[in-house]
Amino acid sequence: DFGECKELEKETVILLAKITIALARGSREMIADALDKCGVAVSGVANDFKATVAKIIFDTRMDLPEAHLSPFDTNAPEEMKLVNVSKVPEDIFMVIRVVTLIRGMLAAFACDLSCSLVWEPFARRALAKYHVACPVPEGMVASNNPVHGGGARPPLTRRMSGIFRDMRRVAHWMQTKGLPHNRQALTPMAVHGVTSIKRLAELALNRDPILDSALARFTAGDQERAKALATEEFKEQVWQEWREQAQRKERELEQEAPLMGTISEGRPVAAVKKKSRIARWLRIK
């Protein structure tokens, strides 16, 4: 089936090569500019958000919360709902369609792979063929592209991205507690940055209103249970850390007391008293 084959003009090849390299290594400003030059008209959002739009329609990476949402989703960020793609050149649309098909297959296998990284060498080769300057020198990385922060080239594939990994842990915890744990229920949590039980507990303790949106697909009863269970687990974890710290301090004092006794008469008494206070605190707790 050659239905998805398309012979591209030289100018289109150059534009696609530039946006591919920008997605792989460029800054958000560079990505937004490359999107404009491809003739894709995006309006209704700030220029910075255009880079996010480009990453969704020209790349297959899944570590963006927006990549898991529809603009029609009630829990989608307001900026995403305002996106208006009013124009896409025919040749460019064919490429976007292929990328979308690949994205769908990767999502089905829970595989997070950036096609811009795979295609970058071919994009550079295309620009060299037509004697066009490359927008980003090989080996360099823009600092404000979150996938490539720190200047190091990331792994070609990230089968489980940070968000996937964290949300799988959250899903497992929710399941063990008898709470909603499917992707539909947990997507708003990922969108709002609630990707750990610790974070859920911190927000619950601070009565942060963001939880109303993050837990929007939970019933009122499940929302309260999730908050209460997360808070209880968080407090227990903090208490355990305090207890271990106190026990370490007690052991240190036991080792110091004999040595201090040889220095002066008062110090070992103080050490014993301090040790006694720690021991009493541990027993009370």
N, C-alpha and C positions, 0 to 999 in steps of 0.2 A: 504494500500500500504506500504510494508516494504522495498521498494527500497532504502531508505536512511538509513536503519539500518546497523550497522557495529559492529561486536564484536572485541574489541581492545585488543591487547596484553598488558601484565602488563607494559612493558617498555614504550609503547606508551601512556598508561594512565598516567604514572608518568611524561612524557615529557609534555603532554597537561596540566596536573594539574599545573606544574611549570610555563608554559608560561601564563596560565590563572591568576595565582596569581601575576606574574610579571606585567601583563597588568593592573590589578586592583590596585596594590599598589607599584610596583617596580620602580626602576630608568630606564631611557632610556637605559643605559648600560646593565642592567639586562635583559630588554626586548629583546635587540639585541642578547645577549648571548643565551637566551632561544630559540630564533628563529633559531640560528645556530644549537643548540643541537637537535632541532626537525628534522633536516635534510633538511630544506628549504634553498636552496643555492641562496643567493641574492648577486649580484655583480654589479659593475658600480657606486656605491654610497658610501658615507662615512658611517661609522659604526652607527653614530647617526641617519641617515635617515632610517636605517633598522628598528628602533623602530617605525617609522611612517608606514612603510610597514606592520609590524606585527599588528599594531592597525587597519589597514584597512582589512587585510585578516583573522585575528583571533578575531576581536571585531566588534561590530555593531555601535559604537559611531559615531555620525554625526557632531560633533563640530570641525572636522578637515577640513580645506579647501580642502585638497587633496582627502577627501572622496567623494567630489562632482565632481571630474574630472576624465577623462580618460588619460592615458599616451600619447594617440594619439591626445589629445586636443592641439591645437596650443597655447592656453593660459596657459597650465600647466607649473609649475615651471621646469626649466631646469633639476634639479636633478631628478624629477619624470620621465622625458623622458628617462633618462639614466638607470633607474632600469631594471635589467635583472634577472628574476627568472628562473634559469636554471634547478632546480631540486626540486621536491616535492614528498616525499614518498607517496605511494598509500593510506595508512591508514590516513595519515595527510590530503591528498587531499580530502577525503570524509568529514572530519570535516570542512575544509575550504568551501566546497561546501554548506554544511548546513548553516554555518554562513552567506555565501553570500545570500542564499535564505531568511534568516531571515532579513538581512540588507535591502534587496529589499522591503520586506513587511513593515518594519518600515519606510523606506523612503516614501513609497506610502501614509502612514498616517501621514507624517511629525512628526514622533515620534522619539526623540533622547534618546535611551536607551543603556546602556553599558552592553553587555551580560557578560563581564568578571566580573562585579560586581555581577550579578545574579548567576553566576556559581562559584564564589570564595569559598563559604562555602562547596560546593560539591568537589571542587579541594582539599581543606584542608583535607576533610574527606578521600579522596582517598589516599593522602600521608600518613595520619595517619594509614590507613589500611595496607599499605605496609611498615610501619615503616621507612619512608623517611623523612629527615629533611625538614621543610618548608623554602623556600628561603627568605621569609619576615615574621617576627613574627606578629601574629595577633594584630591589633591595631596600627601598625606602617605604615608610608607612606613615600615614597621617595620624597625628596623636588623638584627634577627636572622633575617629572611627572606632566605636567600642569593641568591635570584634578583634581589632588589631592593635589594641593599646600596648604601650611599652616598646614598640618598634620591632617586636619579634614576629616572625611569620608563624601563624597558628597552625595546628595540624590540619591536613587537607580535609579530613572528615572529623566530625564531632558527633559520634553516634548517639551519645546522650549529652545534650548541652546542659549547661548549669541549671537552666530553668526546668528542663525535663527531669533531671536527676533530683532536684529539690522537690518538685511537685509529685514525683513518684513516692518520695518519703512521706510527704504530707498525705497523699492518697492512702498509703498503707496505714498510717496512724488513724486517719478518719475511719477506715474500714474496721480496724480493730476496736474502735469505740462505737461502732454501729451508726456512724454518721455518713452523709452523702459523700461519695468518693469517686464518682465518675468525672470525666473530663469536662462535661457541660457544667457540673456544679462547681468545679474547682477553677475553671478558667478566669472568672472575675478576681479570684485571689491572686493569680499570677499577674494579671493586668495591673493590680494595685500594689504589687510588690510584697504580698504576704506569702512568702515562699518557704516559711518554716513555722513550726509550732511555737518556737521561742518568740518569733515576730508577732504571731497571733496573740500570744499571752501578753506581750508588752503593750500592744494596742488595746487589748481588753482592759488591762490594769489602768491605762490612761483614759479609758472611755473614748477612744478616738472614733469620731463619726465615720472615718473611712471604712470601718468594718461593716457599716450598713450596705456599702456598695460591694465590698470584697465577699461578703456572705449573702449577697442578694438572692442567690438561688437555693438557699437553705430556708426551711420553714422557721418561724419565730422560735419554736421550741428547740430546733436543732442549732440555731444560732446561739442561744443561751447555753446549751449543753457544750458546744464546741468551745465557747469562751471560758466556761467554768472548768472544763477538763484541762484545757491548755494552761490556764492560770495555775491550777493545782499542781500540774506536772512541773511547771516552771518554778514555782515556789519550792517544791521538793528538791529540784536540782540545785537551786541557789543554797538551800539549807545544807545539802550534802557537801557542797563546795566549802561552805563555812566550817562545817564539822571537820572536814579533812584538813583544812588550814589550821584549825585549833589543835588538832591532834599532832600535826607536824611541829607546831610551836611548843607543845608539851614535851615532845621528844627532844627538841633542841635544848629546852631548859634542863631536862634530866642529864643531858651530856655536859651542860655548862656548869651546873651546880657544884660538882666536885672540884673543878678547876677554880671556881670563884672563891671557894672556901680557903684556898691557900693565899688569897690576896688580901682579904680583910674580913673582919668578923661580921660586918653588916650585910654584905652583898649576898651571901648564900641564903640568909634569912629572907631577903627581898625576893630572891629567885624562887624560894620555896613557897612564899606567899602568892606570887604571881602564878606559879604552877597550880596551887590549890584553887585559886579563883577560876582558872581555865577548867580544871577537873569538875568543879561544882557546876560551871556553866554547861559542860557537856552532859552531866547527869540530868540537869533540869530540862535541857532540850530533848 
